[in-house]
Amino acid sequence: MSGFMNYRGFVALLLAMLATAFAPPAAAAEHGFAIGMRQVSYVDESRPIKKSMGFEGAATRRLDLHIWYPADVSQRSDPATLARGGLFPLVIYSHGTFGSADNNMHLVEHLVRHGYIVAAPDYPLSSRAAFTHIKMADPSDVAEQTRDIKFIITSLLADPLFGSAIDPARIGTTGHSLGAVTSYFSSFGTQTRDPRIAATALIAGGDPVQTALSQNMGLQGTGHAEVRVPVLFLSADHDVFARTTGRPHAAYSRVEGPKTEVLVHGGVHVWFRDGNEVLPDGRNPDCLFFDRYLPGMKMPGCELRGGLITPARQQEITRAAVLDFFDAYLKKDAAALARLRGLHRQFRETEVSAED
């Protein structure tokens, strides 16, 4: 591998460190479930956390999670009481490079209001909010993050509160940027996949395989599992991250299906999650990192002006696509699948590809 490729891959991963403005937790919607939240910690005694990025290492692997769930507001308690009404689907959300468990609340709360339990870890070596207090994310820990997902699913199913409320046959994963890479290998890596995952929605992940090949993520030698896990690729044509780690459709063509790709015209990397960065000159907000930390560096796409949609519009598309996808494949809702496949009729900025 050339030095240029190593540097390019490293820079691409740093894009997820772009400053974000986090939206405050929203109040319950007029319809749907109210939202409860608990924070829990699970400790995997079988795996350590390596010394990295200013953290001295640990003999066991602690995972701190935020868990959002449908709540029963008729029962006054803090935290809120878990709603009754049968088993709920579970979705694991994975943050991007130097992100945090709560950086995609517009999407998380939308899923919870529609009857999903959503759990999100602060990964020990890639979250800026982790107890490890790392100075920078370590992408070589991605392989361990796939093992974290397995451990989290097992721990939640055994949890005294949430275990009896989760349907073990309806487990999904989603993630943004590096979190999408983690989610991809949790479903499609021969050595890293968890067969309990019934559907995965990958947000702004570029081509996860190209990303893994361009640097050390601990995934060398991982094979492609020819399995039929329903997958959604949510991508944007102005995503500077994707320009260096695989254009739209690269990963879509590799997997078996059922598969759907929603391409957002005028969309960017950072607007899939919380945040509303809009630059006055019409520049791509993905390029803020280079303005601040690598001034003078030219990145493909950063020279363009205009042609972007708004953050609110891209987030609206994200919520619609991800909810319809999980409703289609975790709730077996045929109407949701029809809405997903026809999303371009609802949002003129989108282009939809699909195969069964």
URNORHU-V324536 format. One line per field, one symbol per residue. phi: phi as a letter, one per 40 degrees, with the letter a starting at -180 (. if undefined). A space follows every 10 residues. Layout:
phi: ???
This chain:
phi: .ccccccccc ccccdccddb bcccdccccc bgccbbabbb bbbcccbcbc cafgccgacb bcbcbcbbac bcccccabcc cccchhcbcb bcbbcccfca dbcbcdcdcc ccdcgbcbbb cccdbbbcbc ccfccacbcc ccdccccccd cccccccccc ccdcbccccb bbbaabgccc cdcdccbbcd cbcbccccaa bbbfcfbdcc dcccacbgbd gcccccbbcd bbbbbbcbcc dccbbhcdgc cdcccchcab bbbccgcbcc ccbchbcbcc cgcccdcddc ccbbcgccbd hcccbggbcc dccccccdcc cccdccccbc bfcccccccc cbccccbccb bbbaac
